[in-house]
Amino acid sequence: MEKEVKNESTMQKEDEEISLIDLLAVLLRYKWLIILTTFGAAFIAVVFSILSLKLPSEKSPLPNKFTPKATMLIMDGDSGSSSISSMISASGLGSLAGLAGVSTGSSNSALATYLIKSDSFLDMVTDRFGLIEKWEIEKSPRANSRKALKEVLDANYDKDTGVFTVSFTDIDPVFACEVVDFCVEKLEEKFLELGLDKNILEKKNLEENIELTKNKIVDLQNEISDVEYSVSNVYSSRNMEAISLQTNLLKLELDAQQQIYKQLKTQLELTKINLASEKPVFQILDKANVPDMKSKPSRGKLCIIITFAGFFISVFLAFLFNAIKNIKNDEEAMAKLKPAKKSK
């Protein structure tokens, strides 16, 4: 029994050696096919890469593409997170956010990611830069423009640093930079509209009210000056009393507006102190800069991939040709492949 086992193992080893030798023999037999195909693929890849680099970007089959980026700091604090639900519901985005997988109690970063990928935001970018005409989209322009824009407009959030990044890829670096800046600007406006950062919203409202109150004070002062100037042209005591009463009322109104102005200024200074002591929910760290280095494609990697693909294809062809040759030399196999003769 032991001898039989040893004989079987020896035969298996011999079969393996024979099969490996056969494989090597096939490769050596078709070595020029493998060499020429591999070097031919490498040559074609290099020529293609050089031509794509020399041709203008609009005509190149593989143009250089640039990806400017803008970074923002989005805080996911308790105060901001707790108010998101009510703010989204008030803005009418609650149902849409739910359908997109963003719950109304989710973080500010998740909301930013949803907003920049929403149809309304994509349509706004498309209309602003005329992407339908620029990309020559004719069939289903809205749907296809959104799909195409999603492929080149990217948004990522780093949980460790709290940094939110928006990027856009295009063959024109200046145009790509303009798109990124527009997206960041509109995203900031959307956060202000939703009121996620109460201190910034309050500061904006206070500044608007202060400006309105200031204008009212100036108008009242001018009106009082006009009334006082008209006193010199009045000769009737009855008219004098009416003008005096009007002047007193205007002065009372002026005093009230001045008090309101002081209170608003005080509130504004307190809000500025709060802003200085607390981190805002949405803060732009770096705006997009026009890149001077391409982000893709990697022509070196492309040449390596095509070269290896050519090598593996040539090896496959070598074994295929060898199999066809063996079949042709095998009379039994050829007989099976011949069509059967019809009986009369």
Disulfide bonds with the S-S distance in Angstrom:
none
